[in-house]
Amino acid sequence: MIRPVLAVLVATLLYAEAEAQTYDDQPLRFAVQESLIDIAPDGILSVETVPDPYFPDRLQISLQLGPEATSWLAASTGVNIGYDMQVYLCGDLFTEPRIQEQISGGGVLLSGVDVPAADVHRLVAILRGDSACSASSK
């Protein structure tokens, strides 16, 4: 009787470890309430840096998401207005904005007031697929 329980526990731990590895390797994750999506570089149509209008010495990351992520974002933001959305880059929480309205066009602007320009450029390279999360210094 102990053996099946132990097997389930080991399988669960192995699955959790594999899930964590997959997550750390994915450059972008959005999470709202119980829903989340991991987005690889091929799920991002375009990514670029743009000046932050409120902090002239800072940059923002402008993304245009692919169809799958755009659909998820529209559905998740539409039913979670007033809740916070967590945005992770390479496994680290980057920003946690409050959802004010449904985001339906797939365009996302990420800003981190305390993120130096050099780090923003590194993250853009990762989101483009030019570099890997594991190669970045967290």
N, C-alpha and C positions, 0 to 999 in steps of 0.2 A: 504494500500500500504506500509506503514511503517513496518508492522508486518513481511512480508516475508523477507525484507531486513535485519531486525534485526535478524531473525531466521538464515539467511545465515551467518551473522557476528558472531553470537554466535557459530554456528556449526563450522565455520572456526577457531575461537579461541580455541574451545575445541579440534579440530583435531590437531592444532599446539601444544597445551599443551600435548596431548597424544603422539605426535611425539617426542617432547622434552624428555618426560619421557622415552620412548623407547630408544632413543639415549643415554641418560645418563646411562641406564642400560646395554647397549652393550659395551663390553670392547674395541672393535677395530673398527675403521671406516677409510676407505680410501676414499678420495675425489679428483677428478681431473675435472677441468672445471665444467660442469653441472652434472657429473656422480658421484655417490657414492655407497658404499656398506658397510653395517654394518655386522660384523662377530662375531658371538657368539663362545664360547669355542668349541662347537661341530663342528664348521667349520674350526678348526685348527687341523691339524694332529699331529704336534709336536711343542713344544716350549721349549727353553733352553737358559741359559745364556752362553755367550762366551766372552773371553777377547777381549778388544778393542786393536787392534795392534798399534794404534797411541797414546793412552792414557793408559798406563799400569795399572793405578789405577781405571780404568772405565770398565764397562761391557756393552756388547751389547745384544740385544734380537734376537735370531735366531728363525724364524718361518717357518714351512712348512704348507702351506694353503691347504685346501680341494679343491675338483674339482670345485665347484661353484665360490669360491673366486679366484682360479687360472685362470679360464676362464675370469672372469671380469678383473683381473689384466692384463692379456695378451692383451685383447681387448682395455682396457683403456690406457695402457702405449704405445701400438703400434701406436695409432693415436694422442697421445699427447706428442710426443718427443719435448723437449725444454720447456715444461710447468712444473710448480710446482705441486707436489702432496702433499696434506695435510694428515698426519697420526695422528689420534686422539686416545688416550688411555683414556677410562673412561670419555669421554667428553672434555678432555683437549688436546690442540694441543701439540703433542710430538715432531714432526719433520716435515719439509717441504722441502723434497729434490727435486731437478730439475731432471726430467726424461731424462736420457741420451740414453736409448735404451729400447726396449720392454722387459718386464719381463714375460717370458713365462713358467718357471718351477715351479712357486708357492713358491719358496724359497725367503724369505725376511729377511734382516738383519737390525734391527732398532738400531740406536745409538743416544743418547742424551748426548752430551759432559758435560752438567751441571747436569746430573742426578746421585745422589749418588747410590752406590751399593745396599744399603738397599731398596731404592725405586724401583730399577730394579727387585730385588727379589720379592717385593710385586706385581709389575705389572705382572711378570711371573706367580705368583700364581693365579692372576685374569684371565689371558689368558688361563690357564689350567682349569679354572672352580673351583678351590679350594677356592676361595674367591669371593666376589661380589664387583662391583664398588662402590656401595652405602656404603659398609663397609670400603672402603679405605678412607684415609684422603687426600684430594686434596690440 
